[in-house]
């Protein structure tokens, strides 16, 4: 990667507004204004392009340690940089599980060594993700990794007493429990969304109530304890209503939606292509529209990728045997542009809010999700919104190729990403 120097971005639309020049000097933004000049600065012509704060992902699976065949911290952070991200939260469902100070510090150090984006480990809520005994939450928070977000993602903390204790525990250091809302008894053998399509295909159904019942319980628990709960990959219209109600009460509840739940529906499962198999499952068109509206009005706080890489043998098989999950870091911003910006539901300042400011605030991540103004860290991404191109996974920086968008034309392309003034992506390519 290139060294930090003086860089002058000429004519960039900051958060989609009027064109301005932005001067980066070292690790910080030195000035934002009209007709800036800088001796010896590298000039980046940014006419027509949108400048955003570096994107922050609250929900990334980097797979290391244990599943380096599908992704590593290095390949995952390269994919993140290409997607415009300067920080990602690495989920705890690794092998071994990130349920001790030692494992979260290992992931954090690997992130530091990669240099492509900041990696903030997420700690497990329970030992081994088994839902029986609280993990070392305090020790993980006090470690070098400074863990603030805890999740058993991939599994639900379905025991109400364990969930209550976790919420009480993290309150001491302003942490947050991020819940994978899935009542296990209601989803035994489930293969896809429960509805008309599952009935016609004869596949085991995954009812919306399996998600909604856990969310309802957990917002009530968070209110009772006076703690913070975050809902991972919210996917149904009913879930939106519960979160909206909880927020109307003033409870400390936040929620995320994935790009794929903003675009894709369960109709795609008719192809039996396992690339569309994901947890939570793709839902109905009505759910998709409710999620878009909720992201637009702020009921859903942020977009999170749930980037879930798998080697081809885990997806190149019959539907029932296939692993659940999709890669998402390199296509997230394009999907958000198509579903939210091009549709008129959000402007680019709204995208900056939902993909940088708010996720950084929920994760209590310092130095990210900051305004694009003088004196702030130069964590930035430059986007060409006029670009149109078909998704070609063969060119992905990720080690895995399990994208649901192969061959689909999506708008927008990240041309540059800077991490504290250091270019990680230049002209769409890794620096």
PEBELZI-V561513 format. One record per residue. RES is the residue in three letters. PSI is psi in whole degrees, 0 to 359 (NA if undefined). Layout:
# PEBELZI-V561513
<<RES & PSI> <RES & PSI>>
This chain:
# PEBELZI-V561513
<<UNK & 149> <UNK & 152> <UNK & 159> <UNK & 135> <UNK & 194> <UNK & 129> <UNK & 131> <UNK & 115> <UNK & 119> <UNK & 121> <UNK & 30> <UNK & 143> <UNK & 98> <UNK & 118> <UNK & 30> <UNK & 5> <UNK & 205> <UNK & 146> <UNK & 136> <UNK & 162> <UNK & 145> <UNK & 124> <UNK & 123> <UNK & 129> <UNK & 110> <UNK & 234> <UNK & 358> <UNK & 163> <UNK & 121> <UNK & 323> <UNK & 150> <UNK & 124> <UNK & 191> <UNK & 141> <UNK & 47> <UNK & 146> <UNK & 148> <UNK & 120> <UNK & 130> <UNK & 13> <UNK & 144> <UNK & 125> <UNK & 130> <UNK & 115> <UNK & 118> <UNK & 21> <UNK & 133> <UNK & 353> <UNK & 155> <UNK & 129> <UNK & 124> <UNK & 157> <UNK & 152> <UNK & 135> <UNK & 152> <UNK & 124> <UNK & 123> <UNK & 355> <UNK & 88> <UNK & 138> <UNK & 111> <UNK & 351> <UNK & 344> <UNK & 132> <UNK & 153> <UNK & 326> <UNK & 52> <UNK & 350> <UNK & 336> <UNK & 328> <UNK & 155> <UNK & 168> <UNK & 321> <UNK & 308> <UNK & 324> <UNK & 321> <UNK & 331> <UNK & 315> <UNK & 320> <UNK & 314> <UNK & 316> <UNK & 326> <UNK & 358> <UNK & 8> <UNK & 140> <UNK & 353> <UNK & 140> <UNK & 150> <UNK & 118> <UNK & 120> <UNK & 159> <UNK & 355> <UNK & 60> <UNK & 182> <UNK & 105> <UNK & 160> <UNK & 144> <UNK & 70> <UNK & 10> <UNK & 163> <UNK & 322> <UNK & 316> <UNK & 317> <UNK & 326> <UNK & 323> <UNK & 313> <UNK & 317> <UNK & 316> <UNK & 320> <UNK & 322> <UNK & 317> <UNK & 319> <UNK & 328> <UNK & 316> <UNK & 359> <UNK & 332> <UNK & 163> <UNK & 138> <UNK & 117> <UNK & 108> <UNK & 144> <UNK & 132> <UNK & 150> <UNK & 148> <UNK & 319> <UNK & 156> <UNK & 124> <UNK & 17> <UNK & 26> <UNK & 353> <UNK & 12> <UNK & 325> <UNK & 135> <UNK & 138> <UNK & 180> <UNK & 69> <UNK & 314> <UNK & 317> <UNK & 322> <UNK & 322> <UNK & 320> <UNK & 352> <UNK & 174> <UNK & 332> <UNK & 340> <UNK & 51> <UNK & 131> <UNK & 340> <UNK & 133> <UNK & 134> <UNK & 142> <UNK & 26> <UNK & 140> <UNK & 331> <UNK & 155> <UNK & 140> <UNK & 90> <UNK & 345> <UNK & 117> <UNK & 326> <UNK & 317> <UNK & 317> <UNK & 317> <UNK & 314> <UNK & 320> <UNK & 315> <UNK & 320> <UNK & 319> <UNK & 311> <UNK & 343> <UNK & 328> <UNK & 330> <UNK & 27> <UNK & 37> <UNK & 178> <UNK & 141> <UNK & 123> <UNK & 114> <UNK & 131> <UNK & 100> <UNK & 100> <UNK & 101> <UNK & 112> <UNK & 325> <UNK & 331> <UNK & 354> <UNK & 18> <UNK & 124> <UNK & 8> <UNK & 138> <UNK & 338> <UNK & 178> <UNK & 135> <UNK & 121> <UNK & 202> <UNK & 315> <UNK & 318> <UNK & 323> <UNK & 316> <UNK & 324> <UNK & 344> <UNK & 27> <UNK & 146> <UNK & 130> <UNK & 147> <UNK & 96> <UNK & 148> <UNK & 326> <UNK & 337> <UNK & 325> <UNK & 313> <UNK & 324> <UNK & 322> <UNK & 318> <UNK & 316> <UNK & 314> <UNK & 316> <UNK & 328> <UNK & 326> <UNK & 318> <UNK & 317> <UNK & 320> <UNK & 318> <UNK & 319> <UNK & 335> <UNK & 40> <UNK & 180> <UNK & 129> <UNK & 140> <UNK & 132> <UNK & 117> <UNK & 153> <UNK & 60> <UNK & 136> <UNK & 359> <UNK & 157> <UNK & 323> <UNK & 322> <UNK & 320> <UNK & 314> <UNK & 321> <UNK & 316> <UNK & 320> <UNK & 317> <UNK & 314> <UNK & 319> <UNK & 326> <UNK & 337> <UNK & 352> <UNK & 16> <UNK & 155> <UNK & 74> <UNK & 131> <UNK & 163> <UNK & 154> <UNK & 158> <UNK & 148> <UNK & 157> <UNK & 319> <UNK & 332> <UNK & 348> <UNK & 348> <UNK & 317> <UNK & 150> <UNK & 170> <UNK & 349> <UNK & 331> <UNK & 339> <UNK & 342> <UNK & 337> <UNK & 344> <UNK & 21> <UNK & 117> <UNK & 351> <UNK & 339> <UNK & 6> <UNK & 121> <UNK & 159> <UNK & 120> <UNK & 161> <UNK & 162> <UNK & 137> <UNK & 201> <UNK & 168> <UNK & 321> <UNK & 320> <UNK & 314> <UNK & 314> <UNK & 322> <UNK & 322> <UNK & 318> <UNK & 314> <UNK & 320> <UNK & 325> <UNK & 321> <UNK & 319> <UNK & 359> <UNK & 359> <UNK & 314> <UNK & 125> <UNK & 323> <UNK & 165> <UNK & 132> <UNK & 140> <UNK & 327> <UNK & 39> <UNK & 112> <UNK & 84> <UNK & 143> <UNK & 143> <UNK & 156> <UNK & 327> <UNK & 338> <UNK & 349> <UNK & 335> <UNK & 65> <UNK & 181> <UNK & 155> <UNK & 310> <UNK & 329> <UNK & 348> <UNK & 149> <UNK & 156> <UNK & 136> <UNK & 158> <UNK & 147> <UNK & 150> <UNK & 348> <UNK & 320> <UNK & 348> <UNK & 354> <UNK & 310> <UNK & 324> <UNK & 317> <UNK & 320> <UNK & 321> <UNK & 314> <UNK & 313> <UNK & 330> <UNK & 318> <UNK & 305> <UNK & 338> <UNK & 352> <UNK & 7> <UNK & 329> <UNK & 148> <UNK & 179> <UNK & 330> <UNK & 325> <UNK & 322> <UNK & 317> <UNK & 321> <UNK & 313> <UNK & 340> <UNK & 359> <UNK & 296> <UNK & 307> <UNK & 314> <UNK & 325> <UNK & 321> <UNK & 318> <UNK & 319> <UNK & 359> <UNK & 46> <UNK & 116> <UNK & 146> <UNK & 353> <UNK & 161> <UNK & 39> <UNK & 158> <UNK & 154> <UNK & 84> <UNK & 164> <UNK & 138> <UNK & 351> <UNK & 156> <UNK & 141> <UNK & 64> <UNK & 104> <UNK & 154> <UNK & 137> <UNK & 127> <UNK & 138> <UNK & 99> <UNK & 344> <UNK & 345> <UNK & 142> <UNK & 133> <UNK & 153> <UNK & 141> <UNK & 125> <UNK & 99> <UNK & 343> <UNK & 339> <UNK & 9> <UNK & 147> <UNK & 335> <UNK & 153> <UNK & 341> <UNK & 162> <UNK & 12> <UNK & 69> <UNK & 139> <UNK & 359> <UNK & 8> <UNK & 127> <UNK & 352> <UNK & 136> <UNK & 126> <UNK & 150> <UNK & 158> <UNK & 147> <UNK & 134> <UNK & 122> <UNK & 326> <UNK & 144> <UNK & 136> <UNK & 130> <UNK & 108> <UNK & 48> <UNK & 356> <UNK & 126> <UNK & 125> <UNK & 335> <UNK & 131> <UNK & 125> <UNK & 39> <UNK & 358> <UNK & 150> <UNK & 135> <UNK & NA>>
